[in-house]
Amino acid sequence: MTQPFDSRVGAYALIIRDEQLLLTHWNPRHPGFEGAWTLPGGGMEPGEQPEQTMVREVFEETGFHVDSDGLVNVHSYWMSPEQRLDGQQRGNHACRVIYRAHITGGELAVEENGSSDDVAWIPLTQIGRTKRLDLVDQALRLAGLAGQVEGAPTPPETVAEQDVSTEPGRGGER
């Protein structure tokens, strides 16, 4: 018998310019986790298509307007109840749709009152030494770019991006 679990579909952008990767600092403002760098993107809203989600989320988190350059791949991540930051006592299956994208306008800006608290262009040569979520490594691998990342390897965080409130024990409110 299958145990109950939650699921979340998110769409993310792999944006590389001048040998630098655009990343956002995901900070759930949770006492047990300080946050880490990740790809811009996030959870789908009702009725959205994944590509629309990616475009909307990139703008919300970075201030940049983007166009998709196509699907990289889809990656799923199983999160045990112990990995969840919202206190739910069941697993969560995250389905992450990853696109390549390029900037068409806008200006670099940090999201206000959201789950991201910083945005930056990180040189590919520094990704291996950057505190990051596993999504970054998976996206680079799926895009065939893992070999471009240099430096002393820092293991990615074993926490997946989640929709969490600022109070432990409450459900994933957006």
DRENDO-1510 file (C-alpha; in Angstrom, 1 decimal, always signed):
<recs>
REC; n; res; u; v; w
REC; 1; MET; +0.0; +0.0; +0.0 .
REC; 2; THR; +1.3; +3.4; -0.9 .
REC; 3; GLN; +1.6; +5.9; +1.9 .
REC; 4; PRO; +0.2; +9.4; +1.4 .
REC; 5; PHE; +2.5; +12.1; +0.2 .
REC; 6; ASP; +2.5; +15.6; -1.2 .
REC; 7; SER; +3.7; +16.7; -4.5 .
REC; 8; ARG; +4.9; +20.0; -6.0 .
REC; 9; VAL; +5.7; +20.9; -9.6 .
REC; 10; GLY; +8.1; +23.8; -10.1 .
REC; 11; ALA; +9.8; +25.3; -13.2 .
REC; 12; TYR; +13.3; +26.8; -13.2 .
REC; 13; ALA; +15.6; +28.6; -15.5 .
REC; 14; LEU; +19.2; +27.8; -16.4 .
REC; 15; ILE; +20.6; +31.2; -17.5 .
REC; 16; ILE; +24.3; +31.5; -18.4 .
REC; 17; ARG; +25.9; +34.7; -19.6 .
REC; 18; ASP; +29.6; +35.4; -19.9 .
REC; 19; GLU; +30.5; +32.1; -18.1 .
REC; 20; GLN; +28.3; +33.0; -15.1 .
REC; 21; LEU; +25.2; +31.3; -13.9 .
REC; 22; LEU; +22.3; +33.4; -12.6 .
REC; 23; LEU; +21.3; +32.1; -9.1 .
REC; 24; THR; +18.9; +33.2; -6.4 .
REC; 25; HIS; +19.5; +32.7; -2.7 .
REC; 26; TRP; +16.6; +30.6; -1.4 .
REC; 27; ASN; +15.9; +31.5; +2.2 .
REC; 28; PRO; +12.8; +29.9; +3.7 .
REC; 29; ARG; +13.4; +31.9; +6.9 .
REC; 30; HIS; +13.3; +28.8; +8.9 .
REC; 31; PRO; +15.3; +28.4; +12.1 .
REC; 32; GLY; +16.7; +25.0; +11.1 .
REC; 33; PHE; +18.0; +26.1; +7.7 .
REC; 34; GLU; +19.9; +29.2; +6.6 .
REC; 35; GLY; +19.2; +28.8; +2.9 .
REC; 36; ALA; +21.4; +28.2; -0.2 .
REC; 37; TRP; +21.8; +29.3; -3.8 .
REC; 38; THR; +19.5; +27.8; -6.4 .
REC; 39; LEU; +18.2; +28.4; -9.9 .
REC; 40; PRO; +15.5; +31.1; -10.3 .
REC; 41; GLY; +12.1; +29.5; -10.4 .
REC; 42; GLY; +9.4; +28.0; -8.2 .
REC; 43; GLY; +6.1; +26.4; -7.9 .
REC; 44; MET; +3.3; +26.4; -10.5 .
REC; 45; GLU; +0.2; +28.4; -9.9 .
REC; 46; PRO; -3.2; +26.9; -10.8 .
REC; 47; GLY; -3.7; +26.9; -14.6 .
REC; 48; GLU; -0.1; +27.8; -15.5 .
REC; 49; GLN; +2.0; +25.9; -17.9 .
REC; 50; PRO; +5.5; +25.1; -16.7 .
REC; 51; GLU; +7.2; +27.5; -19.2 .
REC; 52; GLN; +4.8; +30.3; -18.0 .
REC; 53; THR; +5.8; +29.5; -14.4 .
REC; 54; MET; +9.5; +29.7; -15.2 .
REC; 55; VAL; +9.1; +33.1; -16.9 .
REC; 56; ARG; +7.0; +34.5; -14.1 .
REC; 57; GLU; +9.2; +33.2; -11.3 .
REC; 58; VAL; +12.4; +34.5; -12.9 .
REC; 59; PHE; +10.9; +38.0; -13.1 .
REC; 60; GLU; +9.7; +37.8; -9.5 .
REC; 61; GLU; +13.0; +36.6; -8.1 .
REC; 62; THR; +15.5; +38.5; -10.3 .
REC; 63; GLY; +13.8; +41.4; -12.0 .
REC; 64; PHE; +14.7; +40.0; -15.4 .
REC; 65; HIS; +12.3; +39.3; -18.3 .
REC; 66; VAL; +13.3; +36.1; -20.1 .
REC; 67; ASP; +12.4; +33.9; -23.0 .
REC; 68; SER; +12.7; +30.2; -23.0 .
REC; 69; ASP; +15.4; +28.5; -25.1 .
REC; 70; GLY; +13.7; +25.2; -24.6 .
REC; 71; LEU; +13.4; +22.4; -22.2 .
REC; 72; VAL; +16.5; +21.0; -20.6 .
REC; 73; ASN; +14.8; +18.1; -18.8 .
REC; 74; VAL; +12.6; +17.2; -15.9 .
REC; 75; HIS; +14.1; +16.0; -12.6 .
REC; 76; SER; +12.2; +14.6; -9.6 .
REC; 77; TYR; +13.3; +14.7; -6.0 .
REC; 78; TRP; +11.8; +12.6; -3.2 .
REC; 79; MET; +11.9; +14.4; +0.1 .
REC; 80; SER; +11.4; +12.4; +3.3 .
REC; 81; PRO; +9.3; +13.8; +6.1 .
REC; 82; GLU; +12.5; +14.5; +8.0 .
REC; 83; GLN; +13.7; +16.8; +5.2 .
REC; 84; ARG; +10.6; +18.9; +5.1 .
REC; 85; LEU; +10.8; +22.3; +6.8 .
REC; 86; ASP; +7.0; +22.6; +7.2 .
REC; 87; GLY; +6.7; +19.9; +9.8 .
REC; 88; GLN; +4.4; +17.6; +7.7 .
REC; 89; GLN; +4.8; +14.0; +8.6 .
REC; 90; ARG; +4.6; +12.6; +5.1 .
REC; 91; GLY; +7.0; +12.7; +2.1 .
REC; 92; ASN; +7.0; +15.2; -0.7 .
REC; 93; HIS; +7.7; +14.4; -4.4 .
REC; 94; ALA; +9.1; +17.5; -6.1 .
REC; 95; CYS; +8.9; +17.5; -9.9 .
REC; 96; ARG; +11.3; +20.1; -11.3 .
REC; 97; VAL; +11.0; +21.3; -14.9 .
REC; 98; ILE; +14.2; +22.9; -16.1 .
REC; 99; TYR; +14.5; +25.3; -19.0 .
REC; 100; ARG; +17.3; +27.1; -20.7 .
REC; 101; ALA; +16.5; +30.8; -20.9 .
REC; 102; HIS; +18.0; +34.1; -21.9 .
REC; 103; ILE; +17.4; +37.6; -20.7 .
REC; 104; THR; +15.3; +40.0; -22.9 .
REC; 105; GLY; +15.0; +42.9; -20.5 .
REC; 106; GLY; +14.6; +44.2; -17.0 .
REC; 107; GLU; +17.1; +45.0; -14.3 .
REC; 108; LEU; +18.7; +42.8; -11.6 .
REC; 109; ALA; +16.5; +43.2; -8.5 .
REC; 110; VAL; +16.1; +41.2; -5.3 .
REC; 111; GLU; +12.7; +39.8; -4.6 .
REC; 112; GLU; +10.9; +41.4; -1.7 .
REC; 113; ASN; +8.9; +39.4; +0.9 .
REC; 114; GLY; +9.4; +36.2; -1.0 .
REC; 115; SER; +11.4; +33.0; -0.6 .
REC; 116; SER; +14.6; +34.5; -2.2 .
REC; 117; ASP; +16.7; +37.1; -0.4 .
REC; 118; ASP; +19.5; +37.7; -2.9 .
REC; 119; VAL; +20.3; +37.2; -6.6 .
REC; 120; ALA; +23.7; +37.1; -8.2 .
REC; 121; TRP; +25.7; +36.0; -11.3 .
REC; 122; ILE; +28.1; +33.3; -10.0 .
REC; 123; PRO; +31.1; +32.4; -12.2 .
REC; 124; LEU; +30.9; +28.8; -13.3 .
REC; 125; THR; +34.4; +28.3; -11.8 .
REC; 126; GLN; +33.0; +29.1; -8.3 .
REC; 127; ILE; +29.8; +27.0; -8.4 .
REC; 128; GLY; +31.6; +24.0; -6.9 .
REC; 129; ARG; +32.6; +26.1; -3.8 .
REC; 130; THR; +29.1; +27.7; -3.4 .
REC; 131; LYS; +26.6; +26.6; -0.9 .
REC; 132; ARG; +23.8; +25.5; -3.2 .
REC; 133; LEU; +20.8; +23.3; -3.5 .
REC; 134; ASP; +21.0; +20.0; -5.4 .
REC; 135; LEU; +18.9; +21.5; -8.2 .
REC; 136; VAL; +21.9; +23.5; -9.5 .
REC; 137; ASP; +24.0; +20.4; -9.9 .
REC; 138; GLN; +21.1; +18.4; -11.5 .
REC; 139; ALA; +20.4; +21.2; -14.0 .
REC; 140; LEU; +24.0; +21.5; -15.0 .
REC; 141; ARG; +24.3; +17.8; -15.4 .
REC; 142; LEU; +21.1; +17.4; -17.4 .
REC; 143; ALA; +22.3; +20.3; -19.7 .
REC; 144; GLY; +25.6; +18.6; -20.3 .
REC; 145; LEU; +27.5; +21.5; -18.5 .
REC; 146; ALA; +28.7; +19.7; -15.3 .
REC; 147; GLY; +32.2; +19.6; -16.8 .
REC; 148; GLN; +32.4; +23.4; -16.9 .
REC; 149; VAL; +32.1; +23.6; -13.1 .
REC; 150; GLU; +35.5; +23.8; -11.4 .
REC; 151; GLY; +36.9; +24.2; -8.0 .
REC; 152; ALA; +37.0; +22.2; -4.7 .
REC; 153; PRO; +33.6; +20.4; -4.6 .
REC; 154; THR; +31.2; +21.5; -1.9 .
REC; 155; PRO; +28.4; +19.0; -1.6 .
REC; 156; PRO; +25.0; +20.4; -2.5 .
REC; 157; GLU; +22.4; +20.8; +0.3 .
REC; 158; THR; +20.2; +17.8; +0.9 .
REC; 159; VAL; +17.2; +20.0; +1.3 .
REC; 160; ALA; +15.0; +20.6; -1.7 .
REC; 161; GLU; +13.3; +23.9; -2.4 .
REC; 162; GLN; +9.9; +23.8; -0.7 .
REC; 163; ASP; +6.9; +26.1; -0.1 .
REC; 164; VAL; +7.1; +26.8; +3.6 .
REC; 165; SER; +5.7; +29.3; +5.9 .
REC; 166; THR; +8.0; +31.2; +8.3 .
REC; 167; GLU; +6.6; +29.3; +11.2 .
REC; 168; PRO; +7.7; +25.7; +11.7 .
REC; 169; GLY; +4.8; +23.2; +11.9 .
REC; 170; ARG; +2.5; +25.1; +9.5 .
REC; 171; GLY; +1.6; +24.0; +6.0 .
REC; 172; GLY; +3.3; +25.1; +2.8 .
REC; 173; GLU; +1.7; +28.5; +2.3 .
REC; 174; ARG; +2.8; +30.6; -0.6 .
</recs>
